């Protein structure tokens, strides 16, 4: 996995009452991971990410559930030591408290929704 630089796009959230093509709201940069937060509240965040091929995020743990929706390309996730491959059109739940890592198999874009409220049993 390459040593990616993380670039945060400083842009306003989604405009209300307007359709947007998510893939076009964040661009892949060479050797980089780019993120853009679309919504943020006490209940969670919705963030777009664009990864160049071979880039990733090392293993870490989040205290909240995270839903990964792959918009373009392919990604290899590791969740609790288990490999999970996902491609455009697929979604993967990363449970709270479980270590996970992200590696871009190809250049890819994802929408990450962090849910700060516990899931109902």
Wavefront OBJ file of the C-alpha trace (Angstrom):
o trace
v 0.000 0.000 0.000
v 1.377 3.397 -0.961
v 1.981 6.222 1.460
v -1.105 8.236 0.636
v -1.538 11.847 1.477
v -4.963 12.663 2.869
v -6.510 15.716 1.285
v -9.663 17.160 2.811
v -11.738 19.180 0.361
v -12.971 22.321 2.105
v -16.330 22.683 0.443
v -19.863 23.341 1.581
v -22.219 20.500 2.300
v -24.793 19.399 -0.220
v -27.158 22.167 -1.259
v -30.760 21.489 -0.200
v -33.433 20.471 -2.707
v -30.964 19.855 -5.527
v -29.974 16.573 -7.180
v -26.219 15.940 -7.239
v -24.155 13.191 -8.846
v -22.051 11.978 -5.897
v -19.141 10.691 -7.992
v -18.587 14.194 -9.363
v -18.323 15.875 -5.957
v -14.847 14.508 -5.177
v -11.911 13.881 -7.517
v -9.207 11.238 -7.284
v -5.711 12.696 -6.866
v -2.484 10.926 -7.818
v -1.124 9.024 -4.809
v -3.810 10.506 -2.580
v -6.913 9.862 -0.545
v -9.346 12.776 -0.876
v -12.355 13.328 1.388
v -15.306 15.706 1.422
v -17.820 15.818 4.264
v -21.323 16.276 2.881
v -23.301 16.241 6.130
v -22.397 16.325 9.797
v -24.635 16.249 12.853
v -24.777 14.792 16.321
v -26.225 11.633 14.786
v -23.386 11.005 12.362
v -21.528 12.061 9.252
v -21.744 11.422 5.521
v -18.385 11.704 3.766
v -17.270 11.118 0.182
v -13.834 9.577 -0.358
v -11.750 9.173 -3.523
v -8.731 6.843 -3.379
v -6.050 6.496 -6.024
v -5.263 2.863 -6.938
v -3.120 1.219 -4.282
v -3.860 3.835 -1.631
v -5.662 3.109 1.588
v -6.285 3.654 5.257
v -4.366 1.482 7.725
v -6.173 -0.646 10.262
v -8.106 1.374 12.817
v -11.224 1.092 14.963
v -14.206 3.430 15.092
v -16.657 3.629 17.995
v -19.614 3.811 15.571
v -21.077 1.666 12.814
v -19.954 2.729 9.339
v -21.676 1.936 6.062
v -19.411 1.907 2.990
v -21.190 2.395 -0.357
v -18.830 1.901 -3.299
v -19.669 4.398 -6.057
v -16.850 3.663 -8.540
v -14.050 1.125 -8.800
v -13.072 -1.718 -6.473
v -11.821 -1.885 -2.885
v -10.387 -4.501 -0.567
v -11.577 -4.096 3.006
v -10.339 -6.020 6.003
v -12.907 -6.137 8.800
v -12.010 -7.968 11.989
v -9.225 -9.767 10.110
v -11.624 -10.950 7.394
v -11.061 -9.830 3.773
v -14.090 -8.328 2.029
v -13.927 -7.247 -1.633
v -16.488 -4.714 -2.861
v -17.132 -2.959 -6.158
v -19.333 -0.202 -7.547
v -22.952 -0.657 -6.535
v -22.166 -2.689 -3.408
v -22.336 -1.726 0.271
v -20.551 -3.122 3.325
v -21.294 -2.565 7.019
v -18.242 -2.070 9.228
v -19.459 -2.655 12.802
v -18.507 -0.384 15.676
v -15.460 -1.463 17.646
v -14.181 -3.896 15.003
v -10.760 -3.107 13.480
v -10.905 -2.391 9.753
v -8.639 -1.252 6.918
v -9.217 0.007 3.369
v -7.061 -0.628 0.269
v -8.030 0.598 -3.197
v -7.736 -2.248 -5.698
v -8.407 0.319 -8.450
v -9.019 4.037 -8.202
v -12.305 4.121 -6.331
v -14.864 6.370 -4.686
v -17.041 5.600 -1.699
v -19.714 7.237 0.377
v -19.088 6.583 4.074
v -21.982 7.021 6.490
v -21.032 6.982 10.176
v -23.968 6.309 12.480
v -23.386 7.694 15.962
v -26.536 6.144 17.428
v -26.441 2.443 18.381
v -28.248 0.030 16.070
v -31.454 -1.497 17.360
v -31.010 -5.136 18.373
l 1 2 3 4 5 6 7 8 9 10 11 12 13 14 15 16 17 18 19 20 21 22 23 24 25 26 27 28 29 30 31 32 33 34 35 36 37 38 39 40 41 42 43 44 45 46 47 48 49 50 51 52 53 54 55 56 57 58 59 60 61 62 63 64 65 66 67 68 69 70 71 72 73 74 75 76 77 78 79 80 81 82 83 84 85 86 87 88 89 90 91 92 93 94 95 96 97 98 99 100 101 102 103 104 105 106 107 108 109 110 111 112 113 114 115 116 117 118 119 120 121
